[in-house]
Amino acid sequence: MATSPNQPVPDDDLQPEYDFRSMRGVVRGKYAARYRERLRMVRLAEDVSAAFADEAAVNAALREYLTWRQEHPTVNPIQSTAG
C-alpha cells in the first residue's frame, strides 16, 4: 500500500473480519521447529568481534579459514608420534 508523504501511515490495516482461527492449515508456530533447526547463533568474544566490521566480514573470514583448512589437513599429533 503506497502512501504519499502527506498521508499518515495507518497503524493497523488488518481488517476485523479476518478470522484466522477459521482458516484451514493455520497453526501458530507451524514452521518454528524447522526454523530453529537451521538457525545457528554464535556469540563472539568482545576482543574477537572488535576485529570485524560487520556480519559479512565475519562470514568471509570463516569461509576463508574453512577453505584453508581443506587445503591444509592437520596431522593428528597422536598418530604422528606413534610408531
C-alpha positions as CSV (number, residue, x, y, z in Angstrom):
1,M,0.0,0.0,0.0
2,A,1.7,3.2,-1.2
3,T,1.2,6.4,0.7
4,S,2.3,9.9,-0.1
5,P,4.5,11.8,2.4
6,N,1.5,13.9,3.4
7,Q,-0.7,10.9,4.3
8,P,-0.2,9.3,7.7
9,V,0.7,5.6,7.7
10,P,-2.1,3.6,9.2
11,D,-1.2,1.8,12.5
12,D,-3.0,-1.4,11.6
13,D,-4.5,-2.2,8.2
14,L,-5.7,-5.7,9.3
15,Q,-9.5,-5.8,8.9
16,P,-11.5,-7.0,11.8
17,E,-13.4,-9.5,9.7
18,Y,-10.3,-11.7,9.2
19,D,-10.8,-14.7,11.5
20,F,-7.6,-16.8,11.3
21,R,-9.0,-19.4,13.6
22,S,-11.4,-20.5,11.0
23,M,-8.8,-20.8,8.2
24,R,-7.6,-24.3,7.4
25,G,-3.9,-25.1,7.9
26,V,-3.2,-22.0,10.1
27,V,-1.2,-23.1,13.1
28,R,0.8,-20.8,15.3
29,G,4.5,-21.7,15.1
30,K,3.9,-24.2,12.3
31,Y,7.5,-23.7,11.0
32,A,9.2,-22.7,14.2
33,A,10.9,-26.0,14.8
34,R,12.2,-26.2,11.2
35,Y,13.5,-22.6,11.5
36,R,15.3,-23.4,14.8
37,E,17.0,-26.4,13.3
38,R,18.6,-24.2,10.6
39,L,19.4,-21.3,12.9
40,R,22.9,-21.1,14.3
41,M,23.7,-18.2,16.6
42,V,27.3,-17.8,17.8
43,R,28.3,-15.1,20.3
44,L,31.8,-13.8,19.7
45,A,34.1,-12.6,22.5
46,E,34.4,-8.8,22.6
47,D,38.0,-8.8,21.5
48,V,37.2,-11.1,18.5
49,S,34.2,-9.1,17.5
50,A,36.2,-5.9,17.6
51,A,38.3,-7.3,14.7
52,F,35.4,-7.4,12.3
53,A,33.4,-4.5,10.8
54,D,30.1,-6.5,10.4
55,E,28.5,-9.9,10.0
56,A,29.6,-10.2,6.4
57,A,33.3,-9.7,7.4
58,V,33.0,-12.5,10.0
59,N,31.4,-14.8,7.4
60,A,34.1,-14.0,4.8
61,A,36.9,-14.7,7.3
62,L,35.3,-18.0,8.4
63,R,34.8,-19.1,4.8
64,E,38.5,-18.3,4.0
65,Y,39.6,-20.2,7.1
66,L,37.4,-23.3,6.1
67,T,38.9,-23.2,2.6
68,W,42.4,-23.1,4.1
69,R,41.6,-26.0,6.4
70,Q,40.5,-28.1,3.5
71,E,43.7,-27.4,1.6
72,H,45.9,-28.0,4.7
73,P,44.6,-31.0,6.6
74,T,46.1,-31.4,10.0
75,V,48.1,-34.3,11.1
76,N,46.9,-35.8,14.3
77,P,49.8,-35.5,16.8
78,I,49.0,-38.8,18.5
79,Q,49.2,-40.7,15.1
80,S,52.4,-38.9,14.1
81,T,54.3,-39.8,17.2
82,A,53.1,-43.4,17.4
83,G,55.5,-45.6,15.5
